[in-house]
């Protein structure tokens, strides 16, 4: 069994399961920049690697207004509605 560590302050732990991973990545991928310094650099590099290795993947880029707060509901809903996968950039 895999243990998932959650960095949020959960006084009462929440049970979670790992989402099954597909064998092949295809479809639309959201890349979310949380607006910390150099997060865009990480996403730029990942996007280049994906273009080489997964040419059928369409990438859409998003950014939070600030890293200090959760993404606005409208942004989260848009990402969920329009994408199959999400990569979130956490960098400094």
C-alpha positions as a Markdown table, in Angstrom:
| # | Residue | x | y | z |
|---|---|---|---|---|
| 1 | Unk | 0.0 | 0.0 | 0.0 |
| 2 | Unk | 1.2 | 3.5 | -0.8 |
| 3 | Unk | 1.1 | 6.3 | 1.7 |
| 4 | Unk | 0.2 | 9.8 | 0.5 |
| 5 | Unk | 1.6 | 12.6 | 2.5 |
| 6 | Unk | -0.5 | 15.8 | 2.5 |
| 7 | Unk | 1.3 | 19.0 | 3.5 |
| 8 | Unk | -1.9 | 20.7 | 4.6 |
| 9 | Unk | -2.9 | 21.0 | 8.3 |
| 10 | Unk | -5.4 | 18.2 | 8.7 |
| 11 | Unk | -6.2 | 17.7 | 12.4 |
| 12 | Unk | -8.3 | 14.7 | 11.3 |
| 13 | Unk | -6.5 | 12.8 | 8.6 |
| 14 | Unk | -8.4 | 12.2 | 5.4 |
| 15 | Unk | -8.2 | 8.8 | 3.7 |
| 16 | Unk | -7.2 | 9.1 | 0.1 |
| 17 | Unk | -6.5 | 6.6 | -2.7 |
| 18 | Unk | -4.1 | 7.1 | -5.6 |
| 19 | Unk | -5.9 | 7.6 | -8.9 |
| 20 | Unk | -5.3 | 4.8 | -11.4 |
| 21 | Unk | -2.6 | 5.9 | -13.9 |
| 22 | Unk | -3.2 | 5.4 | -17.6 |
| 23 | Unk | -0.7 | 3.5 | -19.7 |
| 24 | Unk | -0.5 | 6.3 | -22.3 |
| 25 | Unk | -0.8 | 10.0 | -21.8 |
| 26 | Unk | -3.1 | 11.6 | -24.3 |
| 27 | Unk | -5.7 | 14.4 | -24.4 |
| 28 | Unk | -5.4 | 17.8 | -22.9 |
| 29 | Unk | -3.0 | 18.7 | -20.1 |
| 30 | Unk | -3.3 | 21.7 | -17.8 |
| 31 | Unk | -0.1 | 23.2 | -16.5 |
| 32 | Unk | -0.9 | 25.4 | -13.5 |
| 33 | Unk | 1.7 | 28.0 | -12.4 |
| 34 | Unk | 1.0 | 28.9 | -8.8 |
| 35 | Unk | 2.9 | 32.2 | -9.4 |
| 36 | Unk | 6.0 | 31.4 | -7.3 |
| 37 | Unk | 9.3 | 32.6 | -8.7 |
| 38 | Unk | 10.7 | 30.2 | -11.5 |
| 39 | Unk | 7.5 | 28.1 | -11.6 |
| 40 | Unk | 7.2 | 29.1 | -15.2 |
| 41 | Unk | 10.7 | 27.9 | -15.9 |
| 42 | Unk | 9.8 | 24.4 | -14.6 |
| 43 | Unk | 6.7 | 24.3 | -16.7 |
| 44 | Unk | 8.5 | 25.5 | -19.8 |
| 45 | Unk | 11.0 | 22.6 | -19.5 |
| 46 | Unk | 8.2 | 20.1 | -18.8 |
| 47 | Unk | 6.3 | 21.3 | -21.8 |
| 48 | Unk | 9.4 | 20.8 | -24.0 |
| 49 | Unk | 9.8 | 17.3 | -22.7 |
| 50 | Unk | 6.2 | 16.4 | -23.2 |
| 51 | Unk | 6.3 | 17.7 | -26.8 |
| 52 | Unk | 9.2 | 15.3 | -27.5 |
| 53 | Unk | 7.8 | 12.3 | -25.7 |
| 54 | Unk | 4.0 | 12.7 | -26.1 |
| 55 | Unk | 3.3 | 14.6 | -29.3 |
| 56 | Unk | -0.5 | 13.9 | -29.1 |
| 57 | Unk | -0.9 | 15.8 | -25.9 |
| 58 | Unk | -2.3 | 19.3 | -26.1 |
| 59 | Unk | -1.0 | 21.7 | -23.3 |
| 60 | Unk | -3.0 | 24.5 | -21.9 |
| 61 | Unk | -1.2 | 26.9 | -19.4 |
| 62 | Unk | -2.9 | 28.6 | -16.4 |
| 63 | Unk | -1.6 | 30.7 | -13.6 |
| 64 | Unk | -3.0 | 31.5 | -10.1 |
| 65 | Unk | -3.2 | 35.3 | -9.3 |
| 66 | Unk | -1.0 | 34.7 | -6.2 |
| 67 | Unk | 0.7 | 31.8 | -4.6 |
| 68 | Unk | -0.5 | 33.0 | -1.2 |
| 69 | Unk | -4.1 | 31.9 | -1.7 |
| 70 | Unk | -5.9 | 28.9 | -3.3 |
| 71 | Unk | -6.8 | 29.1 | -6.9 |
| 72 | Unk | -10.1 | 30.9 | -7.5 |
| 73 | Unk | -13.1 | 28.6 | -7.9 |
| 74 | Unk | -13.6 | 29.8 | -11.5 |
| 75 | Unk | -10.0 | 28.8 | -12.4 |
| 76 | Unk | -10.3 | 25.4 | -10.8 |
| 77 | Unk | -13.6 | 24.7 | -12.6 |
| 78 | Unk | -12.2 | 25.8 | -15.9 |
| 79 | Unk | -9.1 | 23.5 | -15.5 |
| 80 | Unk | -11.4 | 20.6 | -14.5 |
| 81 | Unk | -13.8 | 21.2 | -17.4 |
| 82 | Unk | -11.3 | 21.6 | -20.2 |
| 83 | Unk | -8.5 | 19.2 | -19.3 |
| 84 | Unk | -7.7 | 15.5 | -18.7 |
| 85 | Unk | -4.6 | 15.9 | -16.6 |
| 86 | Unk | -3.0 | 18.6 | -14.4 |
| 87 | Unk | 0.6 | 19.4 | -13.5 |
| 88 | Unk | 1.1 | 22.1 | -10.9 |
| 89 | Unk | 4.4 | 24.0 | -10.7 |
| 90 | Unk | 5.8 | 24.5 | -7.2 |
| 91 | Unk | 9.1 | 26.3 | -7.5 |
| 92 | Unk | 11.3 | 29.0 | -6.0 |
